[in-house]
Amino acid sequence: MKWAVKQLESALNGVVENLPPLIFVYGDDGGAVRQHAQALAAHIAPDQDDPFLSDKISVEDIAETPSCLLDSTSTISFGGGMRLVRLSGVNGDLPRAQMDAVTNAVKDCLAAPQEGSVVVIAAPGVDKSSALARAVEKSKEAAAVRCFQASLRDLTSHIQGFFREQGKTVEPEAMLFLKENLGNDRDITLQELDKLALYTAHDSAITLEHCLQSVTSAPSMSVFKLCDALGKRDSKQVDIYMRMLKEEGADFYMISMLVLRHLRRLLEANEMVAEGMTADQAMGKLKPPVFFGKQEFAYQMRVYPLPRLRRIFERFYQMQLESRQGYLPAEMVFERGILGLSL
């Protein structure tokens, strides 16, 4: 049968004996899968080092002895009480033969459920269409809990709630950045938020610069300074930041994508102005909107009038083509090309 995450959380507050004989936690959010499986294990057997109350079976064990999972569920715990059986190593990258062996072992358990034990399986990356997921969902003796990646609304609430408990606020641009760079894995999201909280221990508000300096997946701050220097057609500053990024070992393809994104925002804003909006209205319509540095962005809009911006995009795509032809190193093509855009 299918369980929603809320049903699982409710079961964790109930009596252990009411749990189904097998609980399968799977899905795209590997961090959430592991956290829910661990919470289940702790609920069933608080002392998981006790061999009479807890057993751990691996995928390799099943490959060697297909009946070992069923045998473990049939073992009676010494002194009574519910027994935990954890199946580890199941994930979406398992070779077909191993996944088939696991599926058959689980089906054997579902066909002969044992009282007094609960099998907990954490399976990050396993899809709902897999034979294993379908077998568990069809059984009345099991619960399948699918963990989806957080939606933007859920992620926003999670971030706000996390920092609210820390007595901090999150500025709009910082929130937009965090939503774009976190959320695929609950473990990683929590680690990054913990690190950001530590980094801002003496600050009451989380800013975009805090995020750029702290979050692992954040691009270098120099990239954004490069984009602004390019927007102001300050070729001297563009050259300085290009050299800094080169020394940092930055990926020039990534740099070019961020530069292109910045120029596209300038183009979109100028097109809206050409249709009758004010610069301030146009900046507010961008996605994400320009919250801070509006005067500087408006100045860049004036520096790059619409006809020039359109020509720049043609040059930019030509630069990408040249980088693929191999006549010059791609890094040199991007370095010269980006500097040339500011002249």
Sequence and secondary structure as in RCSB ss.txt:
>XXXX:A:sequence
MKWAVKQLESALNGVVENLPPLIFVYGDDGGAVRQHAQALAAHIAPDQDDPFLSDKISVEDIAETPSCLLDSTST
ISFGGGMRLVRLSGVNGDLPRAQMDAVTNAVKDCLAAPQEGSVVVIAAPGVDKSSALARAVEKSKEAAAVRCFQA
SLRDLTSHIQGFFREQGKTVEPEAMLFLKENLGNDRDITLQELDKLALYTAHDSAITLEHCLQSVTSAPSMSVFK
LCDALGKRDSKQVDIYMRMLKEEGADFYMISMLVLRHLRRLLEANEMVAEGMTADQAMGKLKPPVFFGKQEFAYQ
MRVYPLPRLRRIFERFYQMQLESRQGYLPAEMVFERGILGLSL
>XXXX:A:secstr
 EE HHHHHHHTTS GGGS SEEEEEES HHHHHHHHHHHHHHH S TT TTTEEEEEHHHHHH TTHHHHHHHS
  TTSS EEEEEE   TT  HHHHHHHHHHHHHHHHS  TTEEEEEEEET  TTSHHHHHHHH TTEEEEEE   
 HHHHHHHHHHHHHHTT EE HHHHHHHHHH  S HHHHHHHHHHHHHHTTT SEE HHHHHHH TT   HHHHH
HHHHHHTT HHHHHHHHHHHHHHT  HHHHHHHHHHHHHHHHHHHHHHHTT  HHHHHHHSSS   S HHHHHHH
HHHS HHHHHHHHHHHHHHHHHHHH SS HHHHHHHHHHHHT 
